[in-house]
Amino acid sequence: MNRKKAVFIDRDGVINEVIMRNDKPSSPWFFEEFKIIDGAAIALEELKKIGFLNIIFTSQPDVARGNLSIIELEKMHKEIKEKLLIDEIKVCPHDDGDNCNCRKPKPGMLLEAAIEKNIDLGKSYVIGDTWKDVEAGKTVGCKTFLIRREYNKDYQRGYNFEVANLKEAVEIIKKLENL
């Protein structure tokens, strides 16, 4: 059976705007704070056209911390599913202390999706804005992209490609795939 290729996409900072709280990037806690980044829809359409599964993998520790309700999270994900070509949204609602396998940089969400969707991780990509996204992808053999942001300017190693946004990552993927 032919294994599929996927692009695993971090949510906050890649698909939607981050919220700065105390000078640190944070997930939106309320649907009213949630804003899809301009250009995300077109970039995801391009990936679908060239045969990739689009899978969001997102750590949402604010659920465990009590800052983000499941109801608000579900509203955000409903918005994503209505406006973007996404095949799956994998969520880790745990905090570091829970020591789960799905909390990035551990690759649990990627491994789970690979089994469920018959994905060849070695032919897949990870696009994120943190070292944890990159590390999860590297661990399972994906090529990795870091979207450069002001808040991650000190992170300088480990990823395969550095890009300004999701659109730029998609253009590189198309070149790598000879499309």
HUDA-V129237 format. One line per field, one symbol per residue. ss: DSSP state (~ for helix, > for strand, _ for the rest). phi: phi as a letter, one per 40 degrees, with the letter a starting at -180 (. if undefined). psi: psi as a letter, one per 40 degrees, with the letter a starting at -180 (. if undefined). A space follows every 50 residues. Layout:
ss=???
phi=???
psi=???
//
This chain:
ss=___>_>>>>__>___>__>>>__>>>____~~~__>___~~~~~~~~~~_ __>>>>>>>_~~~~_____~~~~~~~~~~~~~~____>>>>>___~~~__ _______~~~~~~~~~~_>_~~~_>>>>__~~~~~~~~~___>>>>>__~ ~~________>>>__~~~~~~~~~~~___
phi=.cccbbbcbcccgbcbccbcbfgbcaccbbdcccbccdgccccccccccc gccbbcbbcbcccccgcbccccdccccccdccbbcbcabbbbccbdccfc cccdcccdccccccccbfccccbbbbbabbcccccdccdbgccbbbccbd cbcccbagccbbbcacdcccccdccccfb
psi=hhiiiihhhicheddiiihhhffiiiiieiddehhhhhedddddddddde eihhhhhhhgeeddeedhidddddddddddddeighdihhhheiideefi eehieiedddddddddefhhdeeiihhieidddddddddeeiiihhhhid efdeheididihididddddddddddef.
//
